[in-house]
Amino acid sequence: MREPDADNRVVLGNTDEMSKEDLSELLSAIRCSWSAATSPQWLPTNPAHGQGSATALVFCDRFGGEIMKTPIDHGWHFYNRVAGRTCDFTAEQFSVLPAYLNILSSREEALAHSGPERYQLLAARVGAELGSKQRVLGVAATSVLDELPEFAAEPRCETSAQTLWLFDVNLRAT
């Protein structure tokens, strides 16, 4: 397991790395992208609800690592592990965190759980928020958004400081 270096970066393999700023930027883009279209369980009072599998896929697209799962009352909760550490961008949906059993999952299982359309939409929105043209299952992110004009008029999020459970410490997202 690799620890963050002096610059708060965790090295992933030989070339990839991420900082707290990278994580905060991605989290902000993801939060702005969640909606009822990316999970039918979405609520204005709990926007992370039901977003776990699609969010874990988008995180994996950006930072690599593994997709993990743990059982919850109504099925599975998906999250990520990178450099041997747990990262759950949707932990805020729970009033009490689940017992993270760290069961190895896969992109295929997470994609089957979220549905390809919801994942593609979330990835496209996150890509647009980050100002990049991420590739989503071989389709340019902007083309996915172009094909879904009914979602283009949804209001953009207002981010506020919320606790992010990450790498066994609490960080504040801005």
Legacy VTK file of the C-alpha trace (Angstrom):
# vtk DataFile Version 3.0
C-alpha trace
ASCII
DATASET POLYDATA
POINTS 174 float
0.000 0.000 0.000
1.387 3.380 -1.010
1.034 6.425 1.180
0.606 9.977 -0.133
3.933 11.699 -0.700
4.933 15.139 0.614
2.743 16.796 -2.047
-0.319 14.724 -1.002
-0.133 12.605 -4.140
-0.734 8.893 -4.318
1.206 7.214 -7.115
-0.820 4.682 -9.088
1.409 2.372 -11.050
4.199 4.000 -13.015
2.577 7.088 -14.487
-0.770 7.935 -12.926
-1.085 10.021 -9.802
-3.760 11.958 -8.007
-3.806 14.693 -5.408
-6.442 15.851 -2.944
-7.106 18.671 -5.411
-7.669 16.154 -8.239
-10.094 14.227 -6.035
-11.899 17.387 -4.963
-12.223 18.525 -8.596
-13.664 15.180 -9.654
-16.012 15.052 -6.667
-17.322 18.524 -7.423
-17.907 17.603 -11.084
-19.674 14.390 -10.072
-21.935 16.165 -7.583
-22.892 18.717 -10.231
-23.725 15.858 -12.582
-25.965 13.711 -10.361
-29.689 13.836 -11.041
-32.763 11.636 -11.303
-31.544 10.782 -14.810
-28.332 9.244 -13.421
-30.210 7.400 -10.650
-33.963 7.085 -10.166
-33.261 7.081 -6.396
-31.814 10.628 -6.549
-33.417 13.113 -4.173
-32.699 16.844 -3.789
-32.125 16.153 -0.088
-29.874 13.158 -0.802
-28.354 13.545 -4.284
-25.794 10.732 -3.781
-28.546 8.151 -3.185
-28.307 5.346 -5.729
-25.343 6.892 -7.553
-22.696 4.428 -6.276
-22.167 2.129 -9.246
-22.101 4.820 -11.935
-19.904 7.032 -9.739
-17.481 4.158 -9.080
-17.181 3.645 -12.845
-16.488 7.337 -13.492
-13.898 7.392 -10.689
-12.237 4.299 -12.195
-12.196 5.977 -15.630
-10.248 8.873 -14.161
-7.970 7.277 -11.547
-7.971 3.541 -12.232
-7.886 1.194 -9.284
-10.479 -1.405 -8.423
-14.243 -1.316 -8.119
-15.396 -2.767 -4.813
-18.801 -3.597 -3.377
-20.370 -4.250 -0.013
-23.844 -5.487 0.864
-26.429 -2.992 2.099
-30.090 -3.436 3.040
-31.424 -3.269 -0.514
-28.583 -4.833 -2.532
-25.017 -3.752 -3.214
-23.117 -0.522 -2.685
-20.243 0.153 -5.109
-17.145 2.240 -4.398
-13.437 2.291 -5.256
-10.088 1.137 -3.961
-6.946 2.703 -5.314
-3.399 2.134 -4.112
-4.880 -0.162 -1.467
-7.074 2.564 0.061
-10.860 2.909 0.021
-12.531 5.853 -1.694
-16.314 6.211 -1.569
-17.615 9.346 -3.303
-21.227 8.456 -2.447
-20.774 7.703 1.265
-22.732 10.858 2.111
-25.955 9.057 1.141
-25.743 6.999 4.332
-26.627 8.310 7.775
-24.471 5.446 9.095
-21.667 4.137 6.883
-22.048 0.525 5.771
-19.600 -2.127 6.927
-17.117 -2.038 4.054
-16.406 -5.700 3.321
-14.238 -4.747 0.316
-15.566 -7.431 -2.007
-13.844 -7.142 -5.369
-16.287 -6.290 -8.151
-15.761 -5.441 -11.816
-16.629 -2.801 -14.401
-19.083 -5.248 -15.932
-20.940 -5.811 -12.660
-21.033 -2.096 -11.798
-22.196 -1.286 -15.333
-24.954 -3.923 -15.115
-26.029 -2.417 -11.787
-26.174 1.192 -13.005
-27.190 0.549 -16.585
-25.028 1.723 -19.492
-27.214 4.752 -20.247
-26.982 6.147 -16.715
-23.227 5.569 -16.593
-22.734 7.170 -20.025
-24.807 10.174 -19.023
-22.930 10.651 -15.740
-19.553 10.225 -17.446
-20.533 12.683 -20.173
-21.754 15.268 -17.687
-18.626 14.880 -15.551
-16.463 15.199 -18.665
-18.290 18.381 -19.614
-17.913 19.729 -16.049
-14.186 19.001 -16.170
-13.941 20.638 -19.586
-12.681 17.546 -21.315
-13.977 15.141 -23.928
-13.669 11.913 -21.999
-14.346 8.756 -23.938
-17.308 6.749 -22.705
-17.575 3.194 -23.972
-16.078 4.320 -27.270
-18.418 7.311 -27.688
-17.273 10.903 -27.264
-18.844 12.342 -24.123
-20.270 15.362 -25.902
-22.148 13.174 -28.383
-23.895 11.358 -25.509
-25.109 14.695 -24.149
-26.206 15.795 -27.620
-28.379 12.686 -27.870
-30.092 13.453 -24.558
-31.438 17.016 -24.964
-34.207 16.461 -22.411
-31.540 16.401 -19.690
-29.712 19.508 -20.877
-32.228 21.833 -19.205
-31.794 20.314 -15.729
-30.559 22.840 -13.167
-26.879 22.837 -12.314
-25.927 21.988 -8.778
-24.843 24.309 -6.062
-21.961 22.738 -4.184
-21.546 23.162 -0.468
-18.985 21.874 2.002
-19.775 18.215 2.666
-17.702 15.522 4.277
-16.073 13.038 1.944
-15.050 9.715 3.423
-11.782 9.002 1.725
-8.651 7.047 2.528
-9.717 6.688 6.163
-9.663 10.437 6.782
-12.267 13.157 6.456
-11.641 15.805 3.829
-13.756 18.813 3.033
-14.924 19.279 -0.544
-15.271 22.856 -1.682
LINES 1 175
174 0 1 2 3 4 5 6 7 8 9 10 11 12 13 14 15 16 17 18 19 20 21 22 23 24 25 26 27 28 29 30 31 32 33 34 35 36 37 38 39 40 41 42 43 44 45 46 47 48 49 50 51 52 53 54 55 56 57 58 59 60 61 62 63 64 65 66 67 68 69 70 71 72 73 74 75 76 77 78 79 80 81 82 83 84 85 86 87 88 89 90 91 92 93 94 95 96 97 98 99 100 101 102 103 104 105 106 107 108 109 110 111 112 113 114 115 116 117 118 119 120 121 122 123 124 125 126 127 128 129 130 131 132 133 134 135 136 137 138 139 140 141 142 143 144 145 146 147 148 149 150 151 152 153 154 155 156 157 158 159 160 161 162 163 164 165 166 167 168 169 170 171 172 173
